[in-house]
Amino acid sequence: MAKKDNNFFWITTEERARVVQQQLPQIIVAAFDATTKRIDQNKLNTLKQTFLDTISNEPYAYVPKKTVNAITLLVDSTSKITETPIGEKFKKITK
């Protein structure tokens, strides 16, 4: 489970990097003011912040807590070794 989530992390990281690289030129073009032939810094900052807010709040953002919770649930649902036949044998051996 941890390995799968780790792979998912790297896939989403690469995808986010690709999307950011595609969006940056579009944001700069959108902030360009044709009348002054300059980039409007206020508009650029607003567009960048909006974009960053969007990608940081997406529903598929990587959340390590999800992996920890899944592993905890899995561990909690498995029998402890002391409750198994092997555990009973260990108890007898160690008295």
C-alpha positions in Angstrom: 0.0 0.0 0.0 2.8 2.4 0.9 4.7 1.5 -2.3 1.5 2.1 -4.4 0.9 5.5 -2.8 4.6 6.4 -3.2 4.3 5.7 -6.9 1.1 7.7 -7.0 2.9 10.6 -5.4 5.6 10.7 -8.1 3.1 10.3 -10.9 1.1 13.2 -9.6 4.2 15.3 -8.9 5.3 14.9 -12.5 1.8 15.7 -13.8 1.6 18.8 -11.7 5.0 19.9 -12.9 3.8 19.4 -16.5 0.6 21.4 -15.9 2.5 24.2 -14.2 4.9 24.5 -17.1 2.0 24.7 -19.5 0.1 27.2 -17.5 2.9 29.7 -16.8 3.1 31.1 -20.3 -0.7 31.3 -20.5 -0.7 33.2 -17.2 2.0 35.6 -18.5 0.1 36.2 -21.7 -3.1 36.8 -19.8 -1.4 39.4 -17.7 0.1 41.3 -20.6 -1.4 44.7 -21.1 -1.5 45.5 -24.8 -1.9 49.3 -24.3 1.2 49.6 -22.2 3.0 46.7 -23.8 4.0 45.5 -20.3 2.9 42.8 -17.9 0.4 44.0 -15.3 2.1 42.8 -12.1 -1.1 43.0 -10.1 -3.0 40.9 -12.6 0.0 38.5 -12.9 0.1 38.0 -9.1 -3.7 37.5 -9.0 -3.6 35.0 -11.8 -0.7 33.1 -10.3 -2.4 33.0 -6.8 -5.6 31.8 -8.4 -3.8 29.0 -10.2 -1.8 28.0 -7.1 -5.0 27.9 -5.1 -6.7 25.7 -7.7 -4.0 23.1 -7.9 -3.4 23.0 -4.1 -7.1 22.4 -3.5 -7.8 19.8 -6.1 -9.5 16.6 -4.9 -6.6 14.4 -6.0 -3.9 16.1 -4.1 -1.4 13.8 -2.5 -2.1 13.4 1.2 0.4 11.2 3.2 -2.1 11.0 6.1 -4.3 8.9 3.8 -1.6 6.3 3.5 -0.9 6.3 7.2 -4.6 5.8 7.9 -4.9 3.0 5.4 -1.9 1.2 6.9 -3.2 1.7 10.4 -6.6 0.3 9.5 -4.9 -2.7 7.8 -2.7 -3.3 10.9 -5.6 -3.0 13.3 -7.6 -5.5 11.3 -5.0 -8.2 11.4 -4.6 -10.6 14.2 -1.8 -10.0 16.7 0.8 -12.7 16.7 0.0 -13.5 20.4 -3.5 -14.5 19.3 -2.4 -17.0 16.7 -1.3 -20.7 17.2 2.4 -19.6 16.7 1.9 -17.0 19.5 0.6 -19.7 21.8 3.7 -21.8 21.0 5.9 -18.8 21.8 4.1 -18.3 25.1 4.7 -21.9 26.1 8.4 -21.8 25.1 9.0 -18.5 26.9 6.7 -19.4 29.8 
